[in-house]
Amino acid sequence: MLSLIGTIIIGFIAGLIARALKPGDDSAGFIFTTVIGIAGALIASYLGRALGWYGPNEAAGFIMSVVGAIVLLFVWGMIKRKS
C-alpha cells in the first residue's frame, strides 16, 4: 500500500516536471497533467518490475517516472492531433 502512495506522490511531481520539460503548447490543465504524471509513474513501476529493475513492493524511480510521463504526454499529443 505504501508503494502505491509513493508512486502517486512521485507521479504528481513527475507530471509537473514532464509538463515543463516537454516542448510544445498544450492546453491541458493542472489536473490532467497530474493524472498523466501518476499514470506515467504507475506504468514505469510495473514495467520496471517486469524487467527486474525494481522489487515487488518498490516504486519506480523519479527519473523513470518523469520519462514515463513525458512518453504519455507525447502519445496524448499524437492522439489529440489526429482527432
Residue frames as qw, qx, qy, qz and C-alpha x, y, z in Angstrom:
[[0.000, 0.885, 0.465, 0.000, 0.00, 0.00, 0.00],
 [0.305, -0.799, 0.089, 0.510, 2.82, 2.40, 0.79],
 [0.414, -0.116, 0.577, 0.695, 4.46, 1.80, -2.57],
 [0.190, 0.654, 0.638, 0.360, 1.21, 2.83, -4.29],
 [0.173, -0.941, -0.217, 0.193, 1.04, 6.03, -2.24],
 [0.440, -0.555, 0.347, 0.615, 4.70, 6.70, -3.02],
 [0.392, 0.235, 0.665, 0.591, 4.06, 6.13, -6.70],
 [0.074, 0.846, 0.504, 0.158, 1.16, 8.61, -6.65],
 [0.285, -0.884, 0.007, 0.370, 3.23, 11.29, -4.89],
 [0.434, -0.337, 0.526, 0.649, 6.20, 10.80, -7.21],
 [0.336, 0.461, 0.696, 0.436, 3.84, 10.72, -10.19],
 [0.011, -0.932, -0.341, 0.122, 2.30, 14.03, -9.18],
 [0.272, -0.786, 0.271, 0.484, 5.69, 15.73, -9.09],
 [0.460, -0.081, 0.699, 0.542, 6.88, 13.88, -12.20],
 [0.321, 0.690, 0.616, 0.200, 3.82, 15.06, -14.14],
 [0.043, -0.966, -0.078, 0.244, 4.55, 18.67, -13.31],
 [0.348, -0.605, 0.512, 0.501, 8.20, 18.32, -14.33],
 [0.479, 0.205, 0.748, 0.411, 7.35, 16.37, -17.51],
 [0.249, 0.859, 0.447, 0.024, 4.92, 19.11, -18.49],
 [0.135, -0.916, 0.171, 0.338, 7.64, 21.72, -18.01],
 [0.415, -0.421, 0.664, 0.458, 10.20, 19.70, -20.00],
 [0.523, 0.401, 0.710, 0.247, 8.00, 18.66, -22.93],
 [0.064, -0.197, 0.260, 0.943, 8.23, 21.12, -25.79],
 [0.099, -0.400, -0.730, -0.546, 5.11, 22.47, -27.44],
 [0.294, -0.121, 0.215, -0.923, 1.99, 24.31, -26.49],
 [0.279, -0.317, -0.902, -0.089, -0.57, 22.03, -24.86],
 [0.351, -0.444, -0.028, -0.824, -3.81, 23.24, -23.41],
 [0.665, -0.313, -0.676, 0.055, -4.07, 20.53, -20.75],
 [0.378, -0.796, 0.069, -0.467, -4.88, 21.69, -17.26],
 [0.163, -0.585, 0.688, -0.398, -3.33, 21.04, -13.88],
 [0.784, -0.126, 0.489, -0.362, -5.49, 18.01, -13.06],
 [0.899, 0.428, -0.056, -0.075, -4.84, 16.33, -16.42],
 [0.365, 0.692, -0.565, 0.262, -1.10, 16.91, -16.03],
 [0.419, -0.452, 0.669, -0.416, -1.24, 15.34, -12.58],
 [0.904, 0.100, 0.311, -0.277, -3.17, 12.31, -13.86],
 [0.758, 0.585, -0.284, 0.060, -0.67, 11.84, -16.70],
 [0.071, 0.661, -0.661, 0.348, 2.20, 12.00, -14.20],
 [0.641, -0.262, 0.608, -0.389, 0.59, 9.44, -11.92],
 [0.926, 0.316, 0.119, -0.169, -0.18, 7.15, -14.87],
 [0.542, 0.687, -0.459, 0.154, 3.42, 7.52, -16.10],
 [0.194, -0.552, 0.719, -0.376, 4.74, 6.58, -12.66],
 [0.815, -0.047, 0.466, -0.342, 2.42, 3.57, -12.43],
 [0.863, 0.493, -0.094, -0.051, 3.42, 2.36, -15.89],
 [0.304, 0.702, -0.589, 0.260, 7.09, 2.91, -15.07],
 [0.490, -0.421, 0.660, -0.383, 6.69, 0.93, -11.82],
 [0.898, 0.129, 0.352, -0.228, 5.01, -2.02, -13.49],
 [0.734, 0.632, -0.242, 0.061, 7.42, -2.01, -16.43],
 [0.050, 0.698, -0.644, 0.309, 10.40, -1.79, -14.07],
 [0.669, -0.265, 0.615, -0.323, 9.10, -4.73, -12.04],
 [0.914, 0.351, 0.143, -0.143, 8.51, -6.76, -15.20],
 [0.614, 0.676, -0.354, 0.202, 12.07, -6.08, -16.38],
 [0.838, -0.251, -0.327, 0.358, 13.54, -6.85, -12.95],
 [0.282, 0.538, -0.192, 0.771, 14.71, -3.30, -12.23],
 [0.367, -0.445, 0.321, -0.751, 12.53, -2.94, -9.12],
 [0.006, -0.002, 0.956, -0.295, 11.49, -5.31, -6.37],
 [0.131, -0.484, -0.840, -0.208, 7.91, -6.49, -5.82],
 [0.222, -0.836, -0.469, 0.176, 6.97, -3.63, -3.45],
 [0.398, -0.373, 0.117, 0.830, 9.24, -0.97, -4.87],
 [0.362, 0.851, 0.261, -0.276, 8.01, 2.15, -6.66],
 [0.683, 0.551, 0.126, 0.462, 9.61, 3.48, -9.82],
 [0.488, -0.288, -0.077, 0.820, 12.46, 5.91, -9.50],
 [0.110, 0.754, 0.206, -0.613, 11.89, 9.58, -10.02],
 [0.046, 0.471, -0.543, -0.694, 13.69, 9.83, -13.36],
 [0.058, 0.146, 0.939, 0.305, 11.85, 6.80, -14.76],
 [0.127, 0.656, 0.669, -0.324, 8.55, 8.34, -13.64],
 [0.121, 0.704, -0.092, -0.694, 9.34, 11.59, -15.44],
 [0.014, 0.250, -0.783, -0.569, 10.28, 9.65, -18.58],
 [0.103, 0.373, 0.921, 0.037, 7.04, 7.67, -18.37],
 [0.145, 0.744, 0.424, -0.496, 5.02, 10.87, -18.02],
 [0.081, 0.581, -0.382, -0.714, 6.80, 12.51, -20.97],
 [0.044, 0.004, 0.911, 0.411, 6.09, 9.45, -23.13],
 [0.113, 0.577, 0.794, -0.151, 2.41, 9.59, -22.17],
 [0.111, 0.739, 0.113, -0.655, 2.29, 13.32, -22.95],
 [0.049, 0.374, -0.646, -0.663, 3.72, 12.66, -26.42],
 [0.051, 0.255, 0.946, 0.196, 1.21, 9.84, -27.00],
 [0.112, 0.695, 0.577, -0.413, -1.63, 12.09, -25.84],
 [0.082, 0.638, -0.199, -0.739, -0.42, 14.83, -28.20],
 [0.024, 0.135, -0.828, -0.544, -0.42, 12.41, -31.14],
 [0.053, 0.467, 0.882, -0.022, -3.94, 11.18, -30.30],
 [0.071, 0.732, 0.352, -0.579, -5.22, 14.69, -29.84],
 [0.020, 0.487, -0.432, -0.759, -3.68, 15.86, -33.10],
 [0.029, 0.086, 0.902, 0.423, -5.41, 13.11, -35.13],
 [0.008, 0.608, 0.791, -0.072, -8.86, 13.95, -33.86]]
